[in-house]
Amino acid sequence: MSQENPSGYPYQPYGAPYGEQPPPQYGYGYGYQPPRDDGPNAGAIVSLVLNLVALVSCCNVLGLPGAILAGMALSRARTRPQTARTMVIWSWVLFGLGFVLGVGTFLTLGLTGQFDD
């Protein structure tokens, strides 16, 4: 049985009429997709904001160098991305260390009775 209709044109089973089919799209369907490389921008922005909030609200003295490192990472994200990633990691380490020290200080003062007055 033939796949042609009686008028002699090739059979078009589905979709748009003959001649109006959309072009195929390559690279966005199945299979391998290229890796998305946003660089350290998102992590640096979040680290910068959290370090500044910790500095202002919790008197976290390690928030200042963390915010400085995050700002430097944002400025170097395009030119030297590996250095910027390292700076972002150190910014997060300083944020976490300052948070742990702040909680430890608060617990120590609370357990020794400094807040009883």
C-alpha positions as CSV (number, residue, x, y, z in Angstrom):
1,M,0.0,0.0,0.0
2,S,1.4,3.4,-1.0
3,Q,1.9,6.3,1.4
4,E,0.7,8.8,-1.2
5,N,-2.8,10.3,-1.4
6,P,-4.7,10.2,-4.7
7,S,-3.6,13.7,-5.8
8,G,0.0,12.5,-6.1
9,Y,1.6,14.5,-3.2
10,P,3.5,12.7,-0.4
11,Y,1.6,11.7,2.7
12,Q,1.8,14.1,5.6
13,P,0.5,12.2,8.7
14,Y,0.5,14.9,11.4
15,G,1.2,18.5,12.1
16,A,1.1,21.5,9.9
17,P,0.0,21.4,6.2
18,Y,2.6,20.4,3.6
19,G,5.3,23.0,3.3
20,E,4.6,24.7,6.6
21,Q,6.4,22.4,8.9
22,P,8.6,24.1,11.6
23,P,12.3,23.5,11.2
24,P,13.9,20.9,13.5
25,Q,15.4,22.2,16.7
26,Y,18.8,20.8,17.5
27,G,20.5,20.8,21.0
28,Y,17.4,21.4,23.1
29,G,15.7,18.0,23.0
30,Y,16.9,14.7,24.1
31,G,20.5,13.7,24.7
32,Y,23.5,15.7,25.8
33,Q,23.0,19.3,26.8
34,P,25.9,21.7,27.3
35,P,26.8,22.4,30.9
36,R,25.4,25.6,32.3
37,D,28.2,27.7,33.7
38,D,27.0,30.7,35.6
39,G,30.3,31.0,37.4
40,P,30.4,32.0,41.0
41,N,27.9,34.9,40.6
42,A,24.9,33.5,42.4
43,G,26.9,32.1,45.3
44,A,28.9,35.3,45.6
45,I,25.7,37.4,45.7
46,V,24.1,35.3,48.3
47,S,27.3,35.1,50.4
48,L,27.7,38.9,50.2
49,V,24.1,39.6,51.3
50,L,24.2,37.1,54.2
51,N,27.6,38.3,55.4
52,L,26.4,41.9,55.4
53,V,23.2,40.9,57.3
54,A,25.2,38.9,59.8
55,L,27.6,41.9,60.3
56,V,24.8,44.4,60.8
57,S,22.3,42.3,62.8
58,C,24.5,39.9,64.8
59,C,27.7,41.9,65.2
60,N,29.5,39.1,63.4
61,V,33.0,40.5,63.0
62,L,33.9,37.8,60.5
63,G,31.1,39.0,58.3
64,L,33.2,42.0,57.2
65,P,36.1,39.9,55.6
66,G,33.5,37.5,54.2
67,A,31.6,40.4,52.5
68,I,34.9,41.8,51.2
69,L,35.8,38.4,49.7
70,A,32.4,38.0,48.2
71,G,32.6,41.4,46.6
72,M,36.0,40.7,45.2
73,A,34.7,37.4,43.8
74,L,31.9,39.2,42.0
75,S,34.5,41.6,40.4
76,R,36.7,38.7,39.3
77,A,34.0,36.3,38.1
78,R,34.4,37.0,34.4
79,T,38.2,37.4,34.2
80,R,39.4,34.7,36.7
81,P,36.5,32.3,37.6
82,Q,38.6,29.8,39.5
83,T,40.0,32.5,41.8
84,A,36.5,33.8,42.2
85,R,35.2,30.4,43.2
86,T,37.9,30.0,45.8
87,M,37.0,33.5,47.2
88,V,33.3,32.5,47.4
89,I,34.2,29.3,49.3
90,W,36.3,31.2,51.8
91,S,33.5,33.8,52.2
92,W,31.1,31.0,53.1
93,V,33.7,29.5,55.5
94,L,34.0,32.9,57.3
95,F,30.2,33.2,57.4
96,G,29.8,29.8,59.0
97,L,32.7,30.2,61.4
98,G,31.3,33.6,62.6
99,F,27.8,32.0,63.0
100,V,29.2,29.1,65.1
101,L,31.3,31.5,67.2
102,G,28.3,33.8,67.8
103,V,26.1,30.9,68.9
104,G,28.9,29.5,71.1
105,T,29.4,32.9,72.7
106,F,25.6,33.3,73.3
107,L,25.4,29.8,74.9
108,T,28.5,30.3,77.0
109,L,27.1,33.6,78.4
110,G,23.7,32.1,79.0
111,L,25.0,29.1,80.8
112,T,27.3,31.1,83.0
113,G,24.5,33.3,84.1
114,Q,25.6,36.6,82.5
115,F,22.0,37.2,81.3
116,D,20.4,36.8,84.7
117,D,20.4,40.5,85.6
